[in-house]
Amino acid sequence: MTAKSIQLSQPTPDQAARFAPLIAELIWATGPVSYGYQFGDQSLLARIVAASWREPDTLFAASAATLATDGDELVGLELGFAGPNFYVFKNNLVGLAGDLIAQGVVTFAELEGLAERAEQASYLNAHVPDDVYYLHALSTPERHRGKGAGRQLLHAAIGRARAEGYRELQLDVLADNSAVGFYQANGLRILSETRSPELSREHGFPSEYRMAVTL
């Protein structure tokens, strides 16, 4: 794979179906400590992400994704949307709970535990303003890191956000994530640092950074 061979696009229906099994792992990789605490394990995250991927206007929807591909291979993923949609899409995802329980995809106990832990972890995230593009996830498979896919996805998101009139592109990232240096090298700065003494003490959480680039 070379930078020139990478193609960026919104997922076609065929790509959305073909790459669906890979999305949860890419999401998990952006914050294993956070997702591990909230979801308990990758299995629950995978089931939730798979359901959301198929549903527009939910937190992990394919309709909000940009894919980086090299031939038939997925080499990167960016999920992003208008700032206020973070809360709308989050609520829409919660709205799928009844159907997922009825279908046997998840149990009530799993979702109850997830809701409690997600509420606790949510205090690490600063409010997402209305006039920003919120980059919810940027991830590349480990074997493809350092080959340019992440950089191309980030710069495409910045260009798209600028063209659509947003004030900033913002994202959240855990302080111990090596992506912090990547984002800084690509023009983002740290706006705030949030820490939860309880989560740090009992679950090994580092601080959370809100990072941004002015458009």
C-alpha positions in Angstrom: 0.0 0.0 0.0 1.2 3.5 -0.8 -0.4 6.9 -0.2 -1.2 7.2 -3.9 -3.1 3.9 -3.9 -5.4 4.9 -1.0 -8.9 6.0 -2.1 -11.4 7.9 0.2 -15.1 7.6 -0.2 -18.4 7.3 1.5 -19.3 3.6 1.9 -21.3 2.1 -0.9 -24.0 -0.4 0.2 -21.7 -3.3 -0.8 -18.8 -1.8 1.1 -21.0 -1.1 4.2 -22.0 -4.8 4.2 -18.6 -6.2 3.4 -16.7 -4.1 6.0 -19.3 -4.2 8.7 -17.5 -7.0 10.7 -14.3 -4.9 10.8 -15.8 -1.6 12.2 -16.1 -2.5 15.9 -12.4 -3.5 16.2 -11.4 -0.1 14.6 -13.7 1.7 17.1 -12.3 -0.2 20.0 -8.8 0.6 19.0 -9.4 4.3 19.5 -9.9 4.0 23.2 -9.6 0.4 24.7 -9.6 1.6 28.3 -12.7 3.7 27.8 -14.6 1.2 25.7 -13.5 -1.7 27.9 -14.9 0.0 30.9 -18.2 1.1 29.4 -18.9 -2.1 27.4 -17.2 -4.6 29.5 -15.7 -6.5 26.5 -15.5 -6.2 22.8 -18.5 -8.6 22.3 -21.1 -6.1 23.5 -19.4 -3.2 21.6 -19.4 -5.3 18.4 -23.1 -6.1 18.7 -24.0 -2.4 19.4 -21.7 -1.1 16.6 -23.1 -3.6 14.1 -26.7 -2.5 14.8 -25.7 1.2 14.7 -23.7 0.7 11.4 -26.9 -0.2 9.6 -29.0 2.6 11.0 -28.5 6.2 9.7 -28.3 9.0 12.2 -26.9 6.8 15.0 -23.6 7.1 16.7 -21.6 4.5 14.6 -23.7 4.8 11.4 -22.1 4.0 8.0 -23.9 7.1 6.7 -21.5 9.2 8.8 -18.4 7.3 7.7 -15.6 8.0 5.3 -13.6 4.9 4.3 -10.0 4.7 3.2 -9.5 1.7 0.9 -6.7 0.2 -1.0 -8.2 -2.0 -3.7 -10.7 -4.2 -1.9 -9.1 -3.7 1.5 -10.3 -1.4 4.3 -7.3 0.6 5.5 -8.9 3.4 7.5 -12.2 4.8 8.9 -13.4 8.2 9.9 -16.7 8.9 11.6 -17.8 12.5 12.0 -20.8 14.8 12.0 -22.1 18.2 13.0 -21.4 18.8 16.7 -25.0 18.7 18.0 -25.6 15.5 16.2 -23.4 13.8 18.7 -26.2 14.0 21.2 -29.0 13.3 18.6 -27.3 10.3 17.2 -26.4 9.0 20.8 -30.1 9.3 21.7 -31.1 7.5 18.5 -28.8 4.7 19.3 -30.3 4.4 22.7 -33.7 4.2 21.0 -32.7 0.9 19.3 -32.4 -0.8 22.7 -35.9 -2.3 22.8 -35.6 -3.9 19.4 -32.1 -5.2 20.1 -33.4 -6.8 23.3 -36.4 -8.3 21.5 -34.2 -9.7 18.8 -31.9 -11.3 21.4 -28.9 -9.3 20.3 -28.3 -7.9 23.8 -29.8 -8.4 27.2 -31.5 -5.9 29.4 -28.8 -6.5 32.1 -26.0 -5.7 29.5 -27.7 -2.5 28.5 -28.4 -1.5 32.0 -24.8 -1.9 33.0 -23.6 -0.1 29.9 -25.9 2.9 30.6 -24.6 3.3 34.1 -20.9 3.1 33.1 -21.4 5.3 30.1 -23.0 8.0 32.2 -20.0 7.9 34.6 -17.5 8.1 31.7 -19.4 10.8 29.9 -18.2 13.4 32.4 -14.7 13.1 30.8 -16.0 14.6 27.6 -16.4 18.4 27.2 -19.6 19.7 25.7 -19.6 19.5 21.9 -20.5 23.0 20.5 -23.1 23.4 17.7 -20.7 25.1 15.3 -18.0 22.4 15.1 -17.5 19.3 13.1 -17.1 16.5 15.6 -14.7 13.8 14.6 -16.1 10.9 16.6 -13.6 8.2 15.5 -10.5 8.0 13.3 -8.8 4.6 13.1 -6.6 2.4 10.9 -5.9 -1.3 11.2 -2.6 -1.8 13.1 -0.9 -3.4 10.1 -1.6 -0.3 8.0 -0.6 2.4 10.5 2.0 4.9 9.4 1.2 4.5 5.7 -0.8 7.7 5.3 -4.4 6.6 5.5 -5.1 8.3 8.8 -3.6 11.5 7.6 -5.6 11.5 4.4 -8.8 10.8 6.3 -8.1 13.6 8.8 -7.2 16.2 6.2 -10.3 15.2 4.2 -12.5 15.7 7.2 -10.8 19.1 7.9 -11.4 20.2 4.3 -15.0 19.0 4.3 -15.7 20.8 7.6 -14.1 24.0 6.3 -16.2 23.8 3.1 -19.4 23.3 5.1 -18.7 26.4 7.2 -17.8 24.9 10.6 -15.8 27.0 13.0 -13.5 24.2 14.2 -13.0 20.4 13.9 -12.9 18.9 17.4 -12.3 15.5 18.8 -11.7 13.7 22.1 -8.8 11.4 22.7 -7.3 9.8 25.8 -4.0 11.4 26.9 -2.0 8.2 26.7 -3.0 7.5 23.1 -0.2 7.9 20.6 -2.7 9.6 18.3 -2.2 12.8 20.4 1.1 13.3 18.8 -0.3 12.5 15.3 -3.1 15.1 15.8 -0.6 17.7 17.0 1.6 17.1 14.0 -1.4 17.7 11.8 -2.4 21.1 13.3 -4.6 20.2 16.2 -4.1 21.7 19.7 -5.3 20.6 23.1 -8.2 22.8 24.3 -8.9 21.1 27.6 -7.9 18.2 29.8 -10.5 16.4 32.0 -9.8 13.8 34.6 -12.0 11.6 36.8 -10.3 10.7 40.1 -12.6 7.7 40.5 -12.1 6.3 37.0 -8.4 7.0 37.2 -8.0 5.3 40.6 -10.3 2.3 40.0 -10.1 1.7 36.3 -6.8 3.1 35.1 -8.3 6.0 33.0 -5.9 8.6 31.8 -7.0 12.2 31.3 -9.2 13.0 28.3 -8.1 15.7 25.9 -10.4 17.8 23.8 -8.4 18.7 20.7 -9.3 21.1 17.9 -8.2 22.9 14.7 -9.6 26.2 13.7 -11.0 26.2 10.1 
